[in-house]
Amino acid sequence: MVLLSAMRDAICLIAIAITGHNCAYASEDDAELMTEFLKQVAGMQSRLESLDLNIRCSVVRERSGEGVSGPDQKGTLREFEIAKRGQLLFVLRNIDEKKDRPKSLLKCVNGQYAFAVSRTGETASLQYLERLGVDTAVDNRVLEESEQREFGAALSNTCGYMTAGKVLAELVRSKDFSIKKISRREANGKLLVALEFEYLGHDVLHKEDYKLTEGELILDPANKWVVTASSWIYESLTRGYKGRLTVQRDFEGMAFDLPIATKVISKYEDLDIKFVDKETWTVELKRAEVPEEEFFLPYYGFPEPQFERSFFEKWGWWLIVGILFLATGCWLTMRRAR
């Protein structure tokens, strides 16, 4: 018992060093389980960064409760594709033709620039082009939109290493993430791992502080430790609303040896006004690898932007300074001649 207690304390110290917070155990056996969990988490970030995928998502939203006309309002089917190659990202949305909008809209971030292209039939137009690495405000805005709005939901739902919009490895390292308990659980003949937690977070896009309580993640050690289910109570510290979110994932697809969820059901239940928002995602893996040229403008019929060839950007201010010096010199020379 003394040896087991010492081992448990040692594991807890390791967990504190790695994650930056304290951990609690329900039993002596949890120390060994925590060691294995932290070991698996350590490799999740690199696996996700090297992931190449192209998936097509179909999303159906259903709403019921206060403010909804009828007992159960079913939303319009949304379909879109998302592709990822390392740090390169693009999302292709199919727009409803009944609303007289472009049939497809592509948004891409490739590390050098971000752009959007809309197409109606054979006609394509460049909606915007943002150079990256020059203006911090532009970089932050593009990063926020790509991680949370355009790309975040699809990646977070389908990738088994993401939860609450973040990679599990990133959450565990955060000082605001607290592991309350880790234990084994058997369900439907499978031996799973249940992780109970709390988390204090900040939504940059919506400028909102929040906390997650009564959180639980269900991981499948037999399937590369993916998160198969999750639930928590979300409480906005900025706006005051409170609700429970539950997510259930079915894994059948694989992309570069990484499981991809093929069906995801997420449900948000507002605890104050009894409002329910349910989304069902159906995911199809299109390709396991996406050619790098698809993340750049020439692939869509537009020239590659030559930002560095902008004459004014590189030499304009030097030219203005030179003209001022020349004018001053001429003025002084004429004054002395007089």
Buried (B, 14 or more C-beta within 10 A) or exposed (E): EEEEEEBBEEBBEBBEEBBBBEBEBEEEBBBEBBBEBBEBBEEBBEBBEEBBBBBBBEBBBBBBBEEBEEEEEEEEEBEBBBBBBEEBBBBBBBBEEEEEEBEBBBBBBBEBBBBBBBBBEEEBEBEEBBBBEEEEEBBEBBBBBBBBEBBBBBBBBBBBBBBBBBBBBBBBBBEBBBBBBBBEEEEEEEEBBBBBBBBBBEBEEEEEEBBBBEBBBBBBBEEBBBBBBBBBBBBBEEEEBBBBBBBBBEBEBEBEEBBBBBBBBBBBBBEEEEBBBBBBBBBEBBEBEBEEEBBBBEBBEBEEBEBEEEEEEEEEEEEEEEEEEEEEEEEEEEEEEE
